[in-house]
Amino acid sequence: MKTLKLFLNLFRRTMAEDLLSPLLLDSEDPPDAPCESESAPAVVILGSGDFSRSLALRLLDCGIRAVVGSRCVNRIPSGTFPDAVDLRSQEVAVSQSASLIFLAIFPEHYGSLSGLRPALAGKVLVDVSNAAQENVNAQSNAERLAEMFPESLVVKGFNTVSAWELQTGPRDGSTQVPICSGSTEGKRRVANLARRMGLHPVDYGGLSAAREIEVTPLRLFPSWRGPVTISLLLFLFFYLYGFLRGILLPFLLRERNSFYLLALDLFNQSLPAVALVVLALVYLPGLLAAWLQLWRGTKYQRFPSWLDHWMQRRKQLGLLSFFCASLHGVYSVCQPLRRVSQHRIINAAYRQVRKQRCVKSRFWPRNQTRGPSRSVEARSTDADSSAMCLLQVEAGAEQPWDEPAVWRSELYLSCGVLALGVLSLLAITSLPSVVNTLSWREFSFVQSGLGYVALSLSLLHTLFFGWDFAFHISSYPFFMPPIFVLGASLPCFVLACRCFLLLPCVSSRLKRIRRGWEHSRKCPVLQEPSMPSGVP
């Protein structure tokens, strides 16, 4: 029994020692070796603002020692920087054995560093400032800094990364860091540091590219300006056209007040037209590019700049089309909730009941004349007219089955729901996280194949809604066509051109051109010289 207890105590002691010892031990590093962050060169940050604090925190998280240099260290409140960050004056911080120095100060204060020019010689200065205004023709801050410190290696970078992105990490912010410099060694050091921080450096070339990098944070949705402007102009056109056709002219010429339609009805008429036209504009530049290739007979000539710019904005146009279509769906759902709709339903029911009572009183008049005072022909005429009126009103009161109207409503609602669903799929597949998981064939099938399906369904939704209204003279008051007729014109043209390009004789030639074939007038084929007669 005692032997068993001794064996158990020895086993427990051995297991406790094994748990306390590390599983993997590097034989090359001694157990008491100093931490890498203490022995490695520090990264100096000149400036004590928000960007300096966020950058210092990020460097500490990556195991890099950070030294912050300020003009007045005593001015920094306690607790602003972690205790692991060394707070020094600018002179002491620059004298550290650091090869990278971040200038987290405004460009107008670069002159205050002129006294540190000898200490900064041979070191990499990272300029993180942005331009004061969007002007790519002016001299950049990095170029001016390189002129002030010619013996230093000036690198432009980290200006597109905000302080919030530095604190939250690469998962929640942008991971690309554009850098440029005239020194290859300087760019290499900054790129290595960016990779250690979990970022992806992008080499933009020489220091002249700093003009473009500095104005990048100042641009507000640069790729969305054109599509948003086009969408707004189309909406204003359709809205003002509907206001003139359905509200202003009837009020001036017929004294009919319909200004309440401005709040909802006119919006719901303009939004689908905008969505339809903008969706057609997504696929129109591809058709124009195909026509240009067929006409030129080659694919090696560049498209015009306006067409190239248009094709690069197709994603934004498609998302705006989806946005307008979604708003149209929400407005359509809200229409039965309006006070006007309730008023119309109650009035229609009241008119049906009133007409039914009226017909009953006409068919069985209270003061019917008896006797031969009225002729048989007159009595038969009154009876026929009353019976016909009664049948019509009774049928109207019972809501007769209107087959064309039922099919019209069912078809246009079904096509509208399907079109919105396909547009939702296109919007989801345009996300970068989804695009990265798709191959080129899959992406082309979704964006091109399903895109034309969405355009066709949207056009069918409009045509089923219009049905035969477009052929009624009453639909053209003041000789102005309805809004849906104007909105369906461009999509019809786009689909017709697409069907023409699908013809075998056209599609085969276009496929050959896109695979490298060129017309003889663009690339004449050198024929073999003919052999002289009599030569075998």
Summary of the structure (lengths in Angstrom):
residues: 536
radius of gyration: 38.8
end to end distance: 112.6
largest distance: 137.7
contacts: 1466
relative contact order: 0.06
helix: 63%
strand: 7%
